[in-house]
């Protein structure tokens, strides 16, 4: 039997999630440089200016808050991590779609729209979660496995980078600059 969802509580947590991810994601942009290009930092922070590496700014802060949030609202219902995984993946996809749409239209990128895309993608993720969070039969293990898989993808493609535009730093290199 499921407990009743307190939507006001969900909205408060997702508002906090938005601000947490926005602030932490913004700061994470500089972590790799601040740590003198630490390999450990590369596991969660962007190592270059490619679109792929900047997906970490959306993924890891939202994931960190989701773990915190689980202990306050997620334990009540099964499937918390499933819907959270969907919402975070939607945020990541939003970065890709919005970035390539606007740069495809105008032919280049600019810092202000790039930053706004990050905040919009975090907002899309949190709004999706608020709208779609309800008790379901999904097991949290599915969502957790998705998070682990995405993290593995980040690690592998940071160190063994495919040579396609998603992974290309504007300065002309892929992955960690050696």
N, C-alpha and C positions, 0 to 999 in steps of 0.2 A: 504494500500500500504506500502511496506517495503522500508526502506532506504538501500542503498548499504552497504554491510559489508566491512569495511576497515580491511583486513586481517593483515596488518602490525600492526595496533593498537591492534588487538586481540592477536597477537604474543607477542607484548610488554607487554600487561597486563598479559598474561599467564606466561611469563618469570618472571615477578614480583611476580606472584602468587606462582611459584615454589620456589623462594628464600624466600619469606615471610613464606610460609608453612614449608619450611625446617628449617629455623631459629626458628620460633615460636614453631614448633613441637618439635624440639630438646630441647628448654627451658622448654616446658610444661612437659617434662619427669620428672622434678624435682619439679613442682609446689605443688603437694600434700605434699611432704616432707617439702618444704620451708614454707608452711602455717600451719605447725604443724598438719597435717592430717585433715584439715578443710573439713567439709561436703560440703561446697560451692565449694571448689576446686575439690572435688570428682565428681561433676556434669560434669566437662569438662576435668579433668586431670586423668591420670592413677593412680590407688590406689595400684597397685601391678605390678608384672612383667609378668602377663598372656598376651597371644596374644590378647585376647579380649580387655583388658584395653589399650593396645598399639594402637589399632585401633583409639582411640581418638586422637592420635598424627597426624593422617592423616586427620580425619574428621573435627575437629574443626578449625584448621588454614585455611584449604581450604574453609570451610564454611564462616569464617569471611572475608576472602578476596573476596569471591563471593558476599557478601553483599556490600562491597565497590565497587567492579567491576560493579555491577548492575547499579549503578548511572552514570557510565561513558560509558558503552557499552551495558548493558543489557536492559535498558529502550527503546532502539531503536527498538527491535524486541520482539514479544511475544515468549514464550518458553525458555527464557534464563535460568530460574531456572530448567526447565525440563532437558535440556542437561547438566547443571551443576550438577544436582543430579546424573545423569547417570555417569558422569565422576568421581565424588567423590566416588560413590559406587564402580566403577571399581577400583579406588585406594585402597579402603578398601579390596575388594576381592583379589587384587594383593598381599597385605600383607599376607593374609591367605594362598593363593596358593603357593607363593614363600617360605614362612617360612616352611610350612609343607612338601613341595617338597624337599627342601635342607636338612632339619633335618631328613626326612624319608630316604633319600639316605645315609647320613653319620652317622645317629644314635644319634646325639646330636646337640645342637646349640652353636654358638660362637658369641661374641659381634659384631665383625666387619661385618660379613654377616648380622646380625640382623639390624644394623644401615643402611647398604647399601640397604637392602630391603625397609626400610622406605623411603629413598630418591628415589629409583626406583619407588616405588608406587606413590609418589607425581608426579614424572616425567610422569608416565603412565597416571595419571589423567589429567595433564595439556596438554599433547600431544593429548589425546583423545578429549578434549574440542576444541583444535585448529582445528583438522581434521574434527570434526562433527558439529561445531557451524554454523548454518544457520537459516534463518527465517523459522518458522514452525507454524502450527496452534495450537500447544499445549498451554494450558494456564499455566502461571507461578504458579498458585495455586497448580497444581499437584506436581511440584518440591518442593514447599514450604511445602506441606503436607508430602512429603517423608522425608525432612529434620527434620520436627517435629517428625515424627514417629521414625526415627533413633535415635534422641536425647532421646526420651522416652525409647527406647530400652536400650541405654547406661545407663540411670538413673536406670531403673528397674533392669537390670542385674548387675549393680555395687552393689546394695544393696540386691537384692534377686538373688543370682548367681546360675545358673544351675551347677550341678556337673559333667561337662564333660571337656575334655582336653583343649578346647579353652579357658576356664575360669580359669584353674588351674595355680596358681602361682608356679614356680619351688620349692619354699620353702614349698609347700604342703598345701596351703589354697586357698580358693575361695573368691573373692570380697574383701570387706574391712575387714582387720584383726581386730578382736575384742579381 
